[in-house]
Amino acid sequence: MIGSAPLSPGERRHRWLIVAILLSPLVGASLYNRGFHIPGLICPLYHFTGIPCPSCGLTRSFMAVARGDLMRAVQFHAFGPLLYGVFLLLGLHIILELLLNRVIAVPYWRWLERQRLQWGVLGVFLGYYLLRLSIWHQRGELPGRVVW
């Protein structure tokens, strides 16, 4: 359902910020696949502690999704293809709102606002992270050198 009131300038600025946050990893993954590399781009947690962060492998997963290699994407990070799809869907939704200059109410927006769902997704994400850490520890492998 499309709202009747136009977006205020503040709402438009907020939406442009969200679009930039959502689409920058997707655009970055595509550019990285084409050989555009940012020198010195590292994970600070892994660099300073040697412990991989919960998002370890997401960049490589996003790159695999951008290439159309979903199996490889899941091998790098199980949440990669899902997050890529969510970022793309939300980014396109907000771009459409900006083009129409109206709020577009959709059912999935209510889902995203549910705090129980947010905590549940965070719990599953962190559980997956802990599982990966235990597997890496048992194998004695460093995630920066592991190709899942």
C-alpha positions in Angstrom: 0.0 0.0 0.0 1.4 3.3 -1.0 1.1 6.2 1.4 -0.5 9.5 0.4 1.8 12.0 2.1 5.2 12.7 0.4 8.4 11.9 2.2 9.9 14.8 4.2 13.4 15.9 3.4 14.6 14.2 6.6 12.9 10.9 5.7 14.5 11.1 2.2 18.0 11.7 3.7 17.4 8.8 6.1 16.4 6.5 3.2 19.4 7.5 1.2 21.7 6.5 4.1 19.9 3.2 4.5 20.3 2.5 0.7 24.0 3.3 0.9 24.4 0.9 3.9 22.4 -1.9 2.3 23.8 -1.8 -1.2 27.4 -0.9 -0.6 28.4 -4.5 0.3 26.6 -5.8 -2.8 28.2 -3.3 -5.1 31.5 -3.9 -3.4 31.3 -7.6 -3.9 30.6 -7.1 -7.6 33.5 -4.7 -8.0 35.8 -7.0 -6.1 34.9 -9.8 -8.4 36.0 -7.5 -11.3 39.4 -6.9 -9.8 38.8 -3.6 -7.9 40.5 -4.1 -4.6 40.8 -1.7 -1.7 44.3 -2.1 -0.2 44.5 -2.6 3.5 40.9 -3.7 3.9 41.1 -6.2 6.8 38.9 -7.4 9.6 40.1 -5.5 12.7 39.0 -8.2 15.1 40.9 -11.0 13.3 43.9 -8.8 12.6 44.4 -7.7 16.3 43.2 -10.8 18.1 43.5 -13.7 15.7 39.8 -14.6 16.4 37.5 -14.4 13.4 34.4 -12.3 13.8 30.9 -13.6 13.3 30.8 -12.3 9.8 34.0 -14.1 8.7 33.4 -15.3 5.2 30.5 -13.0 4.4 32.6 -10.9 1.9 33.6 -14.1 0.0 30.1 -15.3 0.3 28.7 -12.1 -1.2 31.3 -12.3 -4.0 30.2 -15.8 -4.8 26.5 -14.8 -4.8 27.4 -11.9 -7.2 29.0 -14.5 -9.5 25.9 -16.7 -9.3 27.8 -19.5 -7.4 25.3 -20.1 -4.6 26.9 -23.4 -3.4 30.2 -21.8 -2.9 28.5 -18.8 -1.2 27.0 -21.2 1.4 30.4 -22.8 1.9 31.9 -19.4 2.8 29.1 -18.4 5.1 25.7 -20.1 5.4 23.9 -16.7 5.9 25.6 -15.0 3.0 23.0 -15.7 0.3 20.2 -14.9 2.7 21.7 -11.6 3.8 22.5 -10.7 0.2 18.9 -11.3 -0.8 17.6 -9.3 2.2 19.9 -6.4 1.5 18.9 -6.4 -2.2 15.2 -6.6 -1.4 15.3 -3.9 1.2 17.5 -1.7 -0.9 15.2 -2.0 -3.9 12.2 -1.3 -1.7 13.7 1.9 -0.4 14.9 3.0 -3.8 11.3 2.6 -5.0 10.0 4.7 -2.1 12.5 7.4 -3.0 11.4 7.3 -6.7 7.7 7.5 -5.8 8.4 9.9 -2.9 6.0 7.9 -0.8 6.1 5.3 1.9 5.3 1.8 0.6 3.8 -0.4 3.3 4.5 -4.1 2.8 3.9 -7.1 5.1 7.5 -8.0 5.6 8.3 -4.6 7.1 6.2 -5.6 10.2 8.3 -8.8 10.5 11.5 -6.9 10.5 10.3 -4.6 13.3 9.5 -7.5 15.6 12.0 -7.5 18.5 11.5 -11.2 19.2 12.4 -12.0 15.6 15.5 -9.7 15.7 16.7 -11.4 18.9 16.0 -14.9 17.4 17.9 -14.1 14.2 20.8 -12.7 16.3 20.8 -15.9 18.4 20.9 -18.2 15.4 23.6 -16.1 13.8 25.8 -16.2 17.0 25.0 -19.9 17.4 26.3 -20.5 13.9 29.4 -18.4 14.7 30.1 -20.5 17.8 29.6 -23.7 15.9 32.1 -22.5 13.2 34.6 -21.5 15.9 34.4 -24.9 17.5 34.9 -26.6 14.1 37.9 -24.4 13.3 39.3 -25.1 16.8 38.9 -28.9 16.4 40.5 -28.9 13.0 43.3 -26.5 14.1 42.6 -24.3 11.1 42.8 -20.5 10.8 39.7 -19.1 9.1 41.7 -16.7 7.0 43.4 -19.7 5.4 40.4 -22.0 5.3 38.4 -22.4 2.1 35.1 -23.9 3.1 
